[in-house]
C-alpha cells in the first residue's frame, strides 16, 4: 500500500479480514496501536492468544466457555427445564442482553442447508435430543434465524422433538418496536398478523 511501511500494510490487510472491519477502520486501528505504548500492545496480543488457546465449546450446550461447562450451564439459578435453541454462540449473547430469559441454551453451531450439504449430523442436534431425553426438559424454544435455513432447522427440530412429549415453541416474529407499519415488508407483516397475541 502506498504511504505505509511494509509491516503497517501487512497489519491493515490482516485486520480487514476480520468481520465488520473495512480498510478505513483497519487503518485507524493500526495508527492507534502505533501511538499506544508497547506494554498495552503486548497485553492485547497476549489476551488474543489466551482467548484462542483457552476458549472452547461447553460440553453440554456448545456455547463458548473457558472451562468444561459454561457459566450458564453451571448456574444453579437457571431453569434447566427450559432450553432455548440457537444457531450460534453470538445468539446466546443477544438473548442474554434482553435480561428476560432464565433458562439454559443449546447452540447448534449452524443450521440445516441442503445447498451447502449440512444435514442433521453436521450440527449439534444429537446432543439436543440426548439432553431432552436425559434431563427433565419441559419446553424447547426454537430461536433459529428467520431465514430459509433457520426455518428449515426449526421445522425439522419441531418434528423430532414433539414426539418426545414436551412443549416446542418458536420465537415470535413481527414488526420491530419503534417502526411503522407502512415501512414493513409483506412477509413480516403477514407473520405479525399470524402470530398475534391477546391483550
N, C-alpha and C positions, 0 to 999 in steps of 0.2 A: 504494500500500500504506500502510495506517495506521501511523504511527510512524516512517516513513522520510522522509528528504529525497528530493526528486524524482530526483536522479542515483543515489542508493543504490537506489531502487526499480527504475530502469532497468537497473542493473548486475545486480541479483538476477534480474530477468526474463531478461536476456541469458545469464547463467550457467546458468539452469535449462534452456536449450535444448541444453546440452552433454550427451552421453550419461553416465549414471550420476550426474548432479548434480541432486539434488532441491532443494526450496526451503530446507530447513534447512542443507544443505551450502553452497548458494549464499550464504545469509546469513552463515555462518561465514567464507567466503572474503572477502566484502565487508568484514566487520569486521576481518579480518586485514590486508587491503590498506590500510584506513584507518589502522591502527596502524603500518604499515610506512613507512619513510622514502621520500621522493619518488624518490631515485635507484634504489632496488630496484624500485619500481613502473615507473619509466621503462625500466629494464633488461628487465623482464619484457615490457613492451609491444613493445620493440624486437626481442626474441627471437621473439615471436609473429609479428610482421610478417616478420622474416627467414626463419622457417621457411616461412611461406606463399609468400614470393617465391622462395625458393631450393631448396625440396624438390619434386621431381617424380618421374616414374617412370623406372626404369632401362630403357634401350633394349633390353636383352636379356631380362631376366626380369620386368620390370614391378613390382619391389619399389620402395619409396620410396628415393630417392637424392638427394644434393646435388651429384652430378656425372652425366655421361652414363651411366656404368656404376656400379652399386652396389659396395660394398666386398666383397661375397661373390663377385660375378662376376669381379672383378679379383684375387681371392686365388689365387695360384699353387698353394697347398697344397690347394685344394678339388678333389674328384674330379668333373670336368666330364662324365664318362660316366654319372653317377648324378644324375637330375633328380627332385626332389620337387615335385609339382604341388599347389598350394594355391589356395584361393579368394581370399584377402585378404592384404595385407601383414602384418596382425596375426598371421596363422597362421605366417608365417616366424619371427617373434619367438618364438612358442610352441615351435616345433620347435627353434630355436636354443638355447633355455633348457635343453633336455634335455642338450645337450653331446655327443650321440652321433651326429649326422648330419654327415658330412663331404663331402657332395655339394653340388650347386647347386639353385636353385629356379626354378620358373616360376609366376608369380602370374596367375591367370585374370582377376582383377578382377570376380568374380561367379560365378554358376552358372546352368546352364540352367533355365529356368522357363517352361513353356508358358502358365501363367496370367498371367504378367507380360510375355509376349511377348519373352522373352530366349532367343534361339537361338544357335547356334554362332558366328554373325558378330558378335554383340554382346559376346562375351567373347574373351579372348586365346588362342583355340585355334589359329588360323592361325600365330601366332608360335611356338607349341609344336611344331607339325608341321614348320615350317621349321627350327627348332633341331635336332630329331631327325634330319632328313634331312641337314643341313649339318655337324653335329658328330658325333663318334663316341659317341653315346649308347647305352649297354648296357642300362640299366634306367630305367624311369619308375615312380616310386612315386606312386600316386594318394592324396592326403591331403585329399580334399574332405570336407565335413562329413557326418556320418551322419544326414542328414535327406533328405526326398524329393528336393529339388533337388540336393543333393550326390551322392546315389546315382545319380540320372539322369545327372548330369555324368560321374561315374566310369564308368558303363556305356557312355555314348557315346564317351568317350575310349579305353576299352579296345577298342572295336570299330574305331576308326580307327587306333589305334597298333599293335595286334597284327600286321596285315598287313605292317608295315614291318620285321618280323623282330627286334624287340627284346623284352626281358622287361618285362612290365607287371604290377605288383603293387599291392595295395591295403593301406593300413594296417590292422592288426588292431583289432578292437573287442571289448569284453568287459567284465568286471566290474572296476571300479576297485580299485586297490590299497588295502587297508585297510577295504574294505566287507565286508558279509556277504551270502551268497547269498540268505538269506531276504528281504532287502530289495531284491533285484534284480528289475527288471521282466522279463516273459517274453521280450520281443524281444531284450533284451541277453543274457539267459541262453542263449537259443537261438543267437545269434551266437557266444557264447563257446564253446559246445559244437561248433558247426560249424567254428570256427577254431582248434580245439585243436592244440597242438604237442607233439612228442615231448620227453621229458625224460631 
